[in-house]
Amino acid sequence: MKVDDEAVVEYFKRVADGLEIDIMIQDAPMSTTPLSVPLLARIAREIPQVNYAKIEMPQAADKLRALAAAAGPSLPGLFDGEEAITLIPDLEAGALGTMSSCMVPDQLGQIVRDFHAGERDKAIHAWEDLLPFIHFENRQCGLRATKVLMKEGNIIASDRTREPVGELNPHTRAQLVEMAKRKDPLILRWA
């Protein structure tokens, strides 16, 4: 369902009514209602609980820069998404961090910390090393990647996903697990 800007603002006002916690807006490409930079900035100015935005659109870095300029201090928490596939450009555009899947949060967290500590080259090198794995998750597996690796790491008993998302092709699953073992993510050794 696609709605106009006024309906979007009204929706977030209703969500925020009586809330004492912060709200994060997810700007995802699957939404049928586009969230423009002026609209997101307006929501942040008019609704004090809206302090965070997760930008997952194509050309996310450009949108992050424009949103930071338009919203200013009304929207202090800008984040990257989409498995951190554009993490470094998004950090350079003003993102504070990433809200990716749970496949490699330990490694992505370190990349973000290194970047913000001024160790840009170290962050870029680590991200570029991880990028083929992130890309495989993003393009071949989707949300199923985390569940598969959580099962492999004995964190959960089943990697089954709800409909309409089906199981991973066995070959794709095997490739994912093989790549994961080379990257040694916490997800495989946590339990």
Secondary structure as the mmCIF struct_conf table of DSSP 4:
data_model
#
loop_
_struct_conf.conf_type_id
_struct_conf.id
_struct_conf.beg_label_comp_id
_struct_conf.beg_label_asym_id
_struct_conf.beg_label_seq_id
_struct_conf.end_label_comp_id
_struct_conf.end_label_asym_id
_struct_conf.end_label_seq_id
HELX_RH_AL_P HELX_RH_AL_P1 ASP A 5 ALA A 16
TURN_TY1_P TURN_TY1_P1 ASP A 17 GLY A 18
BEND BEND1 ILE A 21 ILE A 21
STRN STRN1 ILE A 23 ASP A 27
TURN_TY1_P TURN_TY1_P2 PRO A 29 MET A 30
BEND BEND2 THR A 32 THR A 33
HELX_RH_AL_P HELX_RH_AL_P2 VAL A 37 GLU A 46
TURN_TY1_P TURN_TY1_P3 PRO A 48 GLN A 49
STRN STRN2 VAL A 50 ILE A 55
BEND BEND3 MET A 57 MET A 57
TURN_TY1_P TURN_TY1_P4 PRO A 58 GLN A 59
HELX_RH_AL_P HELX_RH_AL_P3 ALA A 60 ALA A 71
HELX_RH_3T_P HELX_RH_3T_P1 GLY A 72 SER A 74
STRN STRN3 GLY A 77 ASP A 80
HELX_RH_3T_P HELX_RH_3T_P2 GLU A 82 ALA A 84
TURN_TY1_P TURN_TY1_P5 ILE A 85 THR A 86
HELX_RH_AL_P HELX_RH_AL_P4 LEU A 87 GLU A 92
TURN_TY1_P TURN_TY1_P6 ALA A 93 GLY A 94
STRN STRN4 GLY A 97 THR A 98
BEND BEND4 CYS A 102 VAL A 104
HELX_RH_AL_P HELX_RH_AL_P5 PRO A 105 HIS A 116
TURN_TY1_P TURN_TY1_P7 ALA A 117 GLY A 118
HELX_RH_AL_P HELX_RH_AL_P6 ARG A 120 PHE A 136
HELX_RH_PI_P HELX_RH_PI_P1 GLU A 137 CYS A 141
TURN_TY1_P TURN_TY1_P8 GLY A 142 LEU A 143
HELX_RH_AL_P HELX_RH_AL_P7 ARG A 144 GLU A 152
TURN_TY1_P TURN_TY1_P9 GLY A 153 ASN A 154
BEND BEND5 ILE A 155 ILE A 155
BEND BEND6 ALA A 157 ALA A 157
TURN_TY1_P TURN_TY1_P10 GLU A 163 PRO A 164
HELX_LH_PP_P HELX_LH_PP_P1 GLU A 167 ASN A 169
HELX_RH_AL_P HELX_RH_AL_P8 PRO A 170 LYS A 183
HELX_RH_3T_P HELX_RH_3T_P3 LEU A 186 LEU A 188
TURN_TY1_P TURN_TY1_P11 ARG A 189 ARG A 189
#
